[in-house]
Amino acid sequence: MGLAKAIATVGGVGYLRPAPGTWGSFAALPLTYVLHQLGGFPLLAIATVVAIVAGIWATGVMTAGQDDHDPSEIVIDEVAGQFIALMAISYPAWSHGIEITALWPGWVAGFLLFRLFDITKPGPIGWADRRGDALGVMLDDLIAGVFAAIGVALLAGFSHGVLGL
């Protein structure tokens, strides 16, 4: 397996069936946990930037000369987007010294919201997906990750503020 293929498929996770995008998103969960444990939010942020840059490159290599600009086995975009979604729990856990697993509702919400936005592609997510290039492959998931992170933060605010939990 070449380097571009290893990065784009996240070590072959993209070949899992059915629903390789969901498998890629799921693979990001333990990666997020390990990154957070090793270096907190700053390491997750650095890893996200690395995943984005490497993902754009690897996707470009994998799709060069192909008709399909977004083959299903490319899941580095889901990993990067899921990292962004989970920043909404990594940052508060890191800044307040909370064990990140204690924020388990945020893990669930982040995963589900990210998959919802990634699959339905509302607004700017759909626009990015229609670009038809390596940046578009990555960008739609990055925007979905931002939407999911906002959703997690809103749900946490509602839960802890309005409900007082």
Backbone as a printed PyTorch tensor [residue, N CA C, xyz], in Angstrom:
tensor([[[  0.8590,  -1.1860,   0.0000],
         [  0.0000,   0.0000,   0.0000],
         [  0.8890,   1.2280,   0.0000]],

        [[  0.7060,   2.0830,  -1.0100],
         [  1.4800,   3.3060,  -1.0910],
         [  1.0630,   4.2950,  -0.0240]],

        [[  1.9060,   5.2920,   0.1830],
         [  1.6450,   6.2810,   1.2240],
         [  0.3230,   7.0170,   0.9950]],

        [[  0.0730,   7.4640,  -0.2390],
         [ -1.1790,   8.1850,  -0.5130],
         [ -2.3840,   7.3010,  -0.2260]],

        [[ -2.3250,   6.0430,  -0.6340],
         [ -3.4380,   5.1230,  -0.3990],
         [ -3.6120,   4.8620,   1.0930]],

        [[ -2.5050,   4.7030,   1.8140],
         [ -2.5780,   4.4610,   3.2610],
         [ -3.2200,   5.6410,   3.9800]],

        [[ -2.8570,   6.8530,   3.5670],
         [ -3.4300,   8.0520,   4.1910],
         [ -4.9000,   8.1930,   3.8030]],

        [[ -5.1900,   8.1120,   2.5200],
         [ -6.5520,   8.3500,   2.0330],
         [ -7.5410,   7.3390,   2.5970]],

        [[ -7.1110,   6.0820,   2.7250],
         [ -8.0090,   5.0300,   3.2220],
         [ -7.8530,   4.8080,   4.7230]],

        [[ -7.0360,   5.6300,   5.3660],
         [ -6.7580,   5.5220,   6.8060],
         [ -6.3420,   4.0820,   7.1440]],

        [[ -5.2850,   3.6720,   6.4690],
         [ -4.7180,   2.3480,   6.7300],
         [ -5.6130,   1.2040,   6.2890]],

        [[ -6.4960,   1.4510,   5.3280],
         [ -7.3750,   0.4110,   4.8120],
         [ -8.7800,   0.4210,   5.3770]],

        [[ -9.0550,   1.2830,   6.3540],
         [-10.4010,   1.3740,   6.9380],
         [-11.4270,   1.6710,   5.8460]],

        [[-11.0490,   2.4310,   4.8400],
         [-11.9560,   2.7920,   3.7700],
         [-12.4470,   1.6250,   2.9270]],

        [[-11.8030,   0.4740,   3.0940],
         [-12.2430,  -0.7070,   2.3490],
         [-13.2670,  -1.5320,   3.1240]],

        [[-13.5780,  -1.1420,   4.3530],
         [-14.5930,  -1.8560,   5.1150],
         [-15.9700,  -1.5690,   4.5230]],

        [[-16.7890,  -2.5880,   4.4960],
         [-18.1400,  -2.4550,   3.9610],
         [-19.1210,  -3.0330,   4.9610]],

        [[-20.3510,  -2.5880,   4.9810],
         [-20.9090,  -1.4670,   4.2180],
         [-20.5340,  -0.1410,   4.8610]],

        [[-20.8900,   0.9260,   4.2090],
         [-20.7730,   2.2950,   4.7240],
         [-19.3500,   2.6750,   5.1410]],

        [[-18.4040,   2.7070,   4.1780],
         [-17.0240,   3.0530,   4.5360],
         [-16.8800,   4.4260,   5.2000]],

        [[-17.7410,   5.3860,   4.8470],
         [-17.6790,   6.7030,   5.4870],
         [-17.9910,   6.6320,   6.9660]],

        [[-18.9320,   5.7910,   7.3200],
         [-19.2650,   5.6080,   8.7360],
         [-18.1130,   4.9110,   9.4520]],

        [[-17.5030,   3.9360,   8.8040],
         [-16.3350,   3.2680,   9.4090],
         [-15.1910,   4.2670,   9.6060]],

        [[-14.9780,   5.1440,   8.6190],
         [-13.9360,   6.1590,   8.7560],
         [-14.2220,   7.1050,   9.9070]],

        [[-15.4880,   7.5100,  10.0340],
         [-15.8810,   8.3810,  11.1470],
         [-15.6890,   7.6660,  12.4750]],

        [[-16.0510,   6.3900,  12.5080],
         [-15.9030,   5.5960,  13.7320],
         [-14.4320,   5.4260,  14.0980]],

        [[-13.5660,   5.2500,  13.0870],
         [-12.1290,   5.0990,  13.3450],
         [-11.5490,   6.3430,  14.0020]],

        [[-12.1610,   7.4980,  13.7430],
         [-11.6710,   8.7490,  14.3320],
         [-11.9030,   8.8090,  15.8360]],

        [[-12.8660,   8.0520,  16.3500],
         [-13.1730,   8.1300,  17.7820],
         [-12.0060,   7.6640,  18.6510]],

        [[-11.4700,   6.4470,  18.4600],
         [-10.3190,   6.0580,  19.2870],
         [ -9.0790,   6.9020,  18.9990]],

        [[ -8.9320,   7.3520,  17.7470],
         [ -7.7990,   8.2320,  17.4390],
         [ -7.9080,   9.5330,  18.2260]],

        [[ -9.1090,  10.0870,  18.2870],
         [ -9.3310,  11.3130,  19.0630],
         [ -9.0090,  11.0860,  20.5300]],

        [[ -9.4670,   9.9710,  21.0650],
         [ -9.2130,   9.6650,  22.4740],
         [ -7.7070,   9.5910,  22.7470]],

        [[ -6.9820,   8.8730,  21.9120],
         [ -5.5310,   8.7180,  22.1070],
         [ -4.8340,  10.0690,  21.9790]],

        [[ -5.1730,  10.8370,  20.9510],
         [ -4.5580,  12.1520,  20.7760],
         [ -4.8420,  13.0530,  21.9710]],

        [[ -6.0900,  13.0380,  22.4360],
         [ -6.4510,  13.8730,  23.5810],
         [ -5.6920,  13.4350,  24.8330]],

        [[ -5.5800,  12.1430,  25.0520],
         [ -4.8660,  11.6380,  26.2290],
         [ -3.3810,  12.0000,  26.1740]],

        [[ -2.8090,  11.9640,  24.9900],
         [ -1.3750,  12.2380,  24.8470],
         [ -1.0350,  13.7290,  24.9000]],

        [[ -1.9220,  14.5730,  24.3670],
         [ -1.5680,  15.9830,  24.3020],
         [ -2.7240,  16.9460,  24.4110]],

        [[ -3.8800,  16.4600,  24.8000],
         [ -5.0350,  17.3310,  24.9770],
         [ -5.5020,  17.9580,  23.6790]],

        [[ -6.2630,  19.0110,  23.8210],
         [ -6.8110,  19.7180,  22.6650],
         [ -5.7230,  20.1880,  21.6890]],

        [[ -4.5810,  20.7180,  22.1710],
         [ -3.5760,  21.1810,  21.2080],
         [ -3.1030,  20.0710,  20.2600]],

        [[ -2.8950,  18.8700,  20.7630],
         [ -2.4510,  17.7820,  19.8880],
         [ -3.5520,  17.3900,  18.9130]],

        [[ -4.8040,  17.3910,  19.3550],
         [ -5.9040,  17.0890,  18.4390],
         [ -5.9830,  18.1470,  17.3410]],

        [[ -5.7860,  19.3990,  17.6920],
         [ -5.8170,  20.4750,  16.6900],
         [ -4.6830,  20.3070,  15.6760]],

        [[ -3.4980,  19.9850,  16.1420],
         [ -2.3600,  19.7570,  15.2410],
         [ -2.6290,  18.5580,  14.3430]],

        [[ -3.1340,  17.4760,  14.9260],
         [ -3.4370,  16.2760,  14.1450],
         [ -4.5010,  16.5560,  13.0930]],

        [[ -5.4400,  17.4300,  13.4080],
         [ -6.4880,  17.7900,  12.4540],
         [ -5.8890,  18.5200,  11.2610]],

        [[ -5.0040,  19.4710,  11.5280],
         [ -4.3460,  20.2020,  10.4420],
         [ -3.5170,  19.2370,   9.5870]],

        [[ -2.7930,  18.3390,  10.2260],
         [ -1.9940,  17.3510,   9.4900],
         [ -2.9050,  16.4630,   8.6340]],

        [[ -4.0290,  16.0160,   9.2080],
         [ -4.9660,  15.1700,   8.4630],
         [ -5.5460,  15.9170,   7.2620]],

        [[ -5.8230,  17.1990,   7.4290],
         [ -6.3760,  17.9990,   6.3270],
         [ -5.3520,  18.1280,   5.1980]],

        [[ -4.1460,  18.5410,   5.5410],
         [ -3.1120,  18.7480,   4.5250],
         [ -2.7570,  17.4240,   3.8430]],

        [[ -2.5220,  16.3900,   4.6390],
         [ -2.1870,  15.0740,   4.0780],
         [ -3.3610,  14.5180,   3.2850]],

        [[ -4.5790,  14.7840,   3.7580],
         [ -5.7670,  14.2900,   3.0700],
         [ -5.9640,  14.9230,   1.7040]],

        [[ -5.7320,  16.2160,   1.6070],
         [ -5.8480,  16.8900,   0.3070],
         [ -4.8340,  16.3070,  -0.6670]],

        [[ -3.6020,  16.1460,  -0.1980],
         [ -2.5550,  15.5730,  -1.0490],
         [ -2.9010,  14.1470,  -1.4650]],

        [[ -3.2350,  13.2940,  -0.4960],
         [ -3.5040,  11.8850,  -0.7740],
         [ -4.7250,  11.7170,  -1.6710]],

        [[ -5.7460,  12.5140,  -1.4460],
         [ -6.9460,  12.4470,  -2.2790],
         [ -6.6170,  12.8590,  -3.7030]],

        [[ -5.8170,  13.8890,  -3.8590],
         [ -5.3950,  14.3170,  -5.1920],
         [ -4.6330,  13.2330,  -5.9250]],

        [[ -3.7410,  12.5590,  -5.2240],
         [ -2.9770,  11.4580,  -5.8280],
         [ -3.9040,  10.3040,  -6.2010]],

        [[ -4.8050,   9.9450,  -5.2870],
         [ -5.6910,   8.7930,  -5.5130],
         [ -6.7130,   9.0340,  -6.6270]],

        [[ -7.0960,  10.2820,  -6.8530],
         [ -8.1420,  10.5560,  -7.8390],
         [ -7.6030,  11.1230,  -9.1490]],

        [[ -6.3020,  11.3160,  -9.2370],
         [ -5.7080,  11.8770, -10.4560],
         [ -6.0750,  11.0120, -11.6630]],

        [[ -6.6540,  11.6450, -12.6730],
         [ -7.0180,  10.9530, -13.8950],
         [ -8.2410,  10.0530, -13.7800]],

        [[ -8.9330,  10.1020, -12.6610],
         [-10.1230,   9.2660, -12.4520],
         [-11.3900,  10.0700, -12.7170]],

        [[-12.4270,   9.3780, -13.1530],
         [-13.7280,  10.0370, -13.3250],
         [-14.3980,  10.2960, -11.9850]],

        [[-14.1930,   9.3670, -11.0320],
         [-14.8080,   9.4800,  -9.7060],
         [-13.9040,  10.3430,  -8.8260]],

        [[-14.3520,  11.5610,  -8.5210],
         [-13.5310,  12.4740,  -7.7230],
         [-13.5820,  12.1560,  -6.2310]],

        [[-14.5280,  11.3090,  -5.8120],
         [-14.6800,  11.0040,  -4.3890],
         [-15.0230,   9.5160,  -4.1870]],

        [[-14.0600,   8.6340,  -4.4740],
         [-14.3320,   7.2030,  -4.2930],
         [-14.5990,   6.8810,  -2.8240]],

        [[-15.4660,   5.9090,  -2.5930],
         [-15.9150,   5.6080,  -1.2310],
         [-14.7950,   5.1450,  -0.3130]],

        [[-13.7130,   4.6030,  -0.8640],
         [-12.6330,   4.1220,   0.0090],
         [-11.8120,   5.2590,   0.6250]],

        [[-11.9410,   6.4650,   0.0940],
         [-11.2420,   7.6090,   0.6850],
         [-12.0400,   8.0690,   1.8960]],

        [[-11.4510,   7.8940,   3.0860],
         [-12.1390,   8.2400,   4.3350],
         [-11.3280,   9.1780,   5.2290]],

        [[-10.1840,   9.6490,   4.7510],
         [ -9.4140,  10.6040,   5.5530],
         [-10.2320,  11.8750,   5.7640]],

        [[-11.1240,  12.1830,   4.8210],
         [-11.9880,  13.3520,   4.9740],
         [-12.9500,  13.1750,   6.1420]],

        [[-13.4750,  11.9610,   6.3190],
         [-14.3450,  11.6930,   7.4720],
         [-13.5740,  11.7930,   8.7760]],

        [[-12.3430,  11.2970,   8.7890],
         [-11.5350,  11.3730,  10.0140],
         [-11.2820,  12.8290,  10.3880]],

        [[-10.8770,  13.6370,   9.4260],
         [-10.6100,  15.0530,   9.7030],
         [-11.8780,  15.7740,  10.1550]],

        [[-12.9960,  15.5010,   9.4900],
         [-14.2560,  16.1310,   9.8810],
         [-14.7090,  15.7080,  11.2670]],

        [[-14.5230,  14.4270,  11.5730],
         [-14.9070,  13.9300,  12.8960],
         [-14.0080,  14.5310,  13.9690]],

        [[-12.7160,  14.7030,  13.6620],
         [-11.8150,  15.3870,  14.6050],
         [-12.3640,  16.7710,  14.9370]],

        [[-12.8000,  17.5040,  13.9160],
         [-13.3460,  18.8480,  14.1410],
         [-14.5940,  18.7730,  15.0130]],

        [[-15.4820,  17.8370,  14.7080],
         [-16.7040,  17.6890,  15.5040],
         [-16.3790,  17.4260,  16.9660]],

        [[-15.3560,  16.6140,  17.2150],
         [-15.0170,  16.2400,  18.5870],
         [-14.1610,  17.2750,  19.3100]],

        [[-13.7090,  18.2830,  18.5920],
         [-13.0260,  19.3920,  19.2670],
         [-13.9660,  20.0670,  20.2590]],

        [[-15.2640,  19.9740,  19.9980],
         [-16.2530,  20.5820,  20.8850],
         [-16.2910,  19.9170,  22.2550]],

        [[-15.7490,  18.7240,  22.3780],
         [-15.6210,  18.1190,  23.7000],
         [-14.1730,  18.0920,  24.1700]],

        [[-13.2300,  18.0430,  23.2250],
         [-11.8200,  18.0150,  23.6020],
         [-11.3960,  19.3220,  24.2730]],

        [[-11.8060,  20.4530,  23.6860],
         [-11.3860,  21.7250,  24.2680],
         [-11.8940,  21.9160,  25.6900]],

        [[-13.1950,  21.7650,  25.9540],
         [-13.6430,  21.9640,  27.3440],
         [-13.0460,  20.9370,  28.3090]],

        [[-12.8740,  19.7040,  27.8560],
         [-12.2610,  18.7030,  28.7360],
         [-10.8350,  19.1120,  29.0750]],

        [[-10.0850,  19.5370,  28.0810],
         [ -8.6910,  19.9340,  28.2810],
         [ -8.5910,  21.2020,  29.1310]],

        [[ -9.4030,  22.2120,  28.8120],
         [ -9.2700,  23.4960,  29.5100],
         [ -9.7750,  23.4560,  30.9480]],

        [[-10.6700,  22.5070,  31.2580],
         [-11.2180,  22.4270,  32.6130],
         [-10.7460,  21.2060,  33.3840]],

        [[ -9.8170,  20.4460,  32.8040],
         [ -9.2830,  19.2800,  33.4860],
         [-10.3000,  18.1680,  33.7120]],

        [[-11.2200,  18.0240,  32.7810],
         [-12.2550,  16.9950,  32.8720],
         [-11.8000,  15.7810,  32.0620]],

        [[-12.0190,  14.5990,  32.5970],
         [-11.7310,  13.3910,  31.8200],
         [-12.6570,  13.3800,  30.6090]],

        [[-12.0730,  13.2390,  29.4230],
         [-12.8650,  13.3630,  28.1960],
         [-13.9470,  12.3000,  28.0800]],

        [[-13.7460,  11.1420,  28.6940],
         [-14.7850,  10.1130,  28.6310],
         [-16.0090,  10.4890,  29.4640]],

        [[-15.8460,  11.4090,  30.4050],
         [-16.9960,  11.8730,  31.1920],
         [-17.9770,  12.6620,  30.3200]],

        [[-17.4980,  13.1210,  29.1870],
         [-18.3360,  13.8840,  28.2680],
         [-18.9230,  12.9650,  27.1910]],

        [[-19.2490,  11.7530,  27.5760],
         [-19.7260,  10.7550,  26.6180],
         [-20.9430,  11.1940,  25.7970]],

        [[-21.8690,  11.9910,  26.3470],
         [-22.9670,  12.4230,  25.4610],
         [-22.4550,  13.2510,  24.2710]],

        [[-21.3850,  13.9950,  24.4870],
         [-20.7890,  14.7710,  23.4040],
         [-20.1560,  13.8930,  22.3370]],

        [[-19.5890,  12.7700,  22.7400],
         [-19.0460,  11.8020,  21.7760],
         [-20.1670,  11.2940,  20.8740]],

        [[-21.2710,  10.9000,  21.5050],
         [-22.4030,  10.3530,  20.7520],
         [-22.9800,  11.4200,  19.8280]],

        [[-23.2340,  12.6080,  20.3830],
         [-23.8080,  13.6930,  19.5810],
         [-22.8690,  14.0920,  18.4480]],

        [[-21.5790,  14.1820,  18.7310],
         [-20.6110,  14.5580,  17.7050],
         [-20.5790,  13.5640,  16.5540]],

        [[-20.6030,  12.2870,  16.8910],
         [-20.5970,  11.2510,  15.8600],
         [-21.8800,  11.3050,  15.0310]],

        [[-23.0240,  11.3260,  15.7120],
         [-24.3030,  11.2950,  14.9990],
         [-24.5510,  12.5630,  14.1770]],

        [[-24.2370,  13.7170,  14.7560],
         [-24.4240,  14.9610,  14.0050],
         [-23.4990,  15.0300,  12.7970]],

        [[-22.2520,  14.6020,  12.9820],
         [-21.3260,  14.6220,  11.8540],
         [-21.8360,  13.7220,  10.7330]],

        [[-22.2810,  12.5100,  11.0660],
         [-22.7820,  11.5980,  10.0320],
         [-24.0320,  12.1940,   9.3680]],

        [[-24.9140,  12.8010,  10.1610],
         [-26.1200,  13.4100,   9.6060],
         [-25.7630,  14.4860,   8.5810]],

        [[-24.8790,  15.3980,   8.9570],
         [-24.5040,  16.4790,   8.0480],
         [-23.7130,  15.9640,   6.8520]],

        [[-22.8640,  14.9630,   7.0640],
         [-22.0660,  14.4140,   5.9770],
         [-22.9390,  13.6880,   4.9570]],

        [[-23.9690,  13.0150,   5.4170],
         [-24.8400,  12.2620,   4.5120],
         [-25.8400,  13.1730,   3.8010]],

        [[-26.4590,  14.0950,   4.5400],
         [-27.5060,  14.9370,   3.9430],
         [-26.9450,  16.1260,   3.1680]],

        [[-25.7490,  16.5690,   3.5180],
         [-25.0420,  17.6510,   2.8290],
         [-25.8660,  18.9370,   2.6300]],

        [[-26.3660,  19.5110,   3.7180],
         [-27.1280,  20.7540,   3.5710],
         [-26.2190,  21.9430,   3.2370]],

        [[-26.7660,  22.9090,   2.5150],
         [-26.1100,  24.1900,   2.2540],
         [-24.6860,  24.1170,   1.7660]],

        [[-23.7680,  24.7390,   2.5000],
         [-22.3810,  24.8170,   2.0410],
         [-21.6830,  23.4540,   1.9860]],

        [[-22.1960,  22.4680,   2.7010],
         [-21.6020,  21.1310,   2.6420],
         [-21.8240,  20.5480,   1.2470]],

        [[-23.0400,  20.6790,   0.7290],
         [-23.3390,  20.2160,  -0.6240],
         [-22.5630,  20.9840,  -1.6720]],

        [[-22.4300,  22.2890,  -1.4730],
         [-21.6460,  23.1170,  -2.4110],
         [-20.2200,  22.6050,  -2.4960]],

        [[-19.6010,  22.3560,  -1.3330],
         [-18.2190,  21.8790,  -1.3120],
         [-18.1090,  20.5120,  -1.9840]],

        [[-19.0760,  19.6480,  -1.7320],
         [-19.0600,  18.3040,  -2.3190],
         [-19.1300,  18.3600,  -3.8460]],

        [[-19.8100,  19.3500,  -4.3870],
         [-19.9710,  19.4570,  -5.8430],
         [-18.7680,  20.0840,  -6.5380]],

        [[-17.7450,  20.4830,  -5.7970],
         [-16.5600,  21.0730,  -6.4180],
         [-15.8950,  20.1180,  -7.4070]],

        [[-15.8710,  18.8390,  -7.0660],
         [-15.3040,  17.8620,  -7.9910],
         [-13.7970,  17.7770,  -7.9770]],

        [[-13.1650,  18.2150,  -6.8850],
         [-11.7120,  18.1040,  -6.7840],
         [-11.3250,  17.6300,  -5.3840]],

        [[-10.0240,  17.4260,  -5.1810],
         [ -9.5440,  16.9040,  -3.8940],
         [ -9.8960,  17.8330,  -2.7370]],

        [[ -9.8230,  19.1370,  -2.9570],
         [-10.1910,  20.0750,  -1.9060],
         [-11.6690,  19.9280,  -1.5540]],

        [[-12.5200,  19.7610,  -2.5490],
         [-13.9440,  19.5770,  -2.2990],
         [-14.2320,  18.3020,  -1.5160]],

        [[-13.4870,  17.2280,  -1.8230],
         [-13.6460,  15.9660,  -1.0890],
         [-13.4190,  16.2060,   0.3940]],

        [[-12.3840,  16.9600,   0.7070],
         [-12.0610,  17.2390,   2.1080],
         [-12.9960,  18.2920,   2.6880]],

        [[-13.2620,  19.3340,   1.9260],
         [-13.9720,  20.5020,   2.4400],
         [-15.3900,  20.1980,   2.9020]],

        [[-16.1050,  19.3320,   2.1870],
         [-17.4820,  19.0560,   2.6150],
         [-17.5030,  18.4160,   4.0000]],

        [[-16.5380,  17.5560,   4.2840],
         [-16.4850,  16.9240,   5.6040],
         [-15.9770,  17.8780,   6.6810]],

        [[-15.1030,  18.7910,   6.2990],
         [-14.6230,  19.7780,   7.2690],
         [-15.7660,  20.7000,   7.6870]],

        [[-16.5800,  21.1160,   6.7160],
         [-17.7340,  21.9590,   7.0410],
         [-18.7510,  21.1670,   7.8570]],

        [[-18.9610,  19.8990,   7.4960],
         [-19.8680,  19.0450,   8.2840],
         [-19.3550,  18.9160,   9.7200]],

        [[-18.0360,  18.8420,   9.8780],
         [-17.4450,  18.7770,  11.2190],
         [-17.6930,  20.0460,  12.0090]],

        [[-17.5910,  21.1890,  11.3510],
         [-17.8660,  22.4650,  12.0230],
         [-19.3380,  22.5330,  12.4330]],

        [[-20.2310,  22.1470,  11.5280],
         [-21.6610,  22.1260,  11.8620],
         [-21.9170,  21.2120,  13.0540]],

        [[-21.3000,  20.0290,  13.0470],
         [-21.4950,  19.0820,  14.1420],
         [-20.9340,  19.6360,  15.4490]],

        [[-19.7710,  20.2860,  15.3950],
         [-19.1820,  20.8680,  16.6050],
         [-20.0900,  21.9470,  17.1820]],

        [[-20.6540,  22.7610,  16.3130],
         [-21.6010,  23.7820,  16.7730],
         [-22.8200,  23.1140,  17.4070]],

        [[-23.3020,  22.0530,  16.7810],
         [-24.4330,  21.3110,  17.3330],
         [-24.1270,  20.7240,  18.6970]],

        [[-22.9300,  20.1610,  18.8660],
         [-22.5230,  19.6070,  20.1620],
         [-22.4820,  20.7100,  21.2130]],

        [[-21.8990,  21.8520,  20.8670],
         [-21.8170,  22.9610,  21.8150],
         [-23.2120,  23.4700,  22.1960]],

        [[-24.0860,  23.5640,  21.2080],
         [-25.4600,  24.0080,  21.5040],
         [-26.1910,  23.0110,  22.3870]],

        [[-26.0300,  21.7370,  22.0920],
         [-26.6700,  20.7020,  22.9160],
         [-26.1130,  20.7130,  24.3380]],

        [[-24.8110,  20.9170,  24.4740],
         [-24.2170,  20.9840,  25.8130],
         [-24.7420,  22.2010,  26.5630]],

        [[-24.8220,  23.3290,  25.8760],
         [-25.3510,  24.5330,  26.5090],
         [-26.7920,  24.3540,  26.9400]],

        [[-27.5830,  23.7240,  26.0970],
         [-28.9730,  23.4520,  26.4360],
         [-29.0560,  22.5060,  27.6290]],

        [[-28.2790,  21.4460,  27.5750],
         [-28.3150,  20.4370,  28.6270],
         [-27.8460,  21.0010,  29.9750]],

        [[-26.7310,  21.7150,  29.9430],
         [-26.1570,  22.2090,  31.2030],
         [-26.7640,  23.5370,  31.6390]],

        [[-27.2190,  24.3180,  30.6840],
         [-27.8040,  25.6110,  31.0360],
         [-29.2820,  25.5330,  31.3220]],

        [[-30.0380,  25.0990,  30.3260],
         [-31.4910,  25.0550,  30.4570],
         [-31.9370,  23.9190,  31.3720]],

        [[-31.3790,  22.7300,  31.1400],
         [-31.7860,  21.5780,  31.9290],
         [-31.0480,  21.4960,  33.2720]],

        [[-29.9050,  22.1960,  33.3640],
         [-29.1500,  22.2120,  34.6180],
         [-28.4720,  20.8960,  34.9670]],

        [[-28.2110,  20.0710,  33.9560],
         [-27.5630,  18.7710,  34.2140],
         [-26.0570,  18.9070,  34.3580]]])
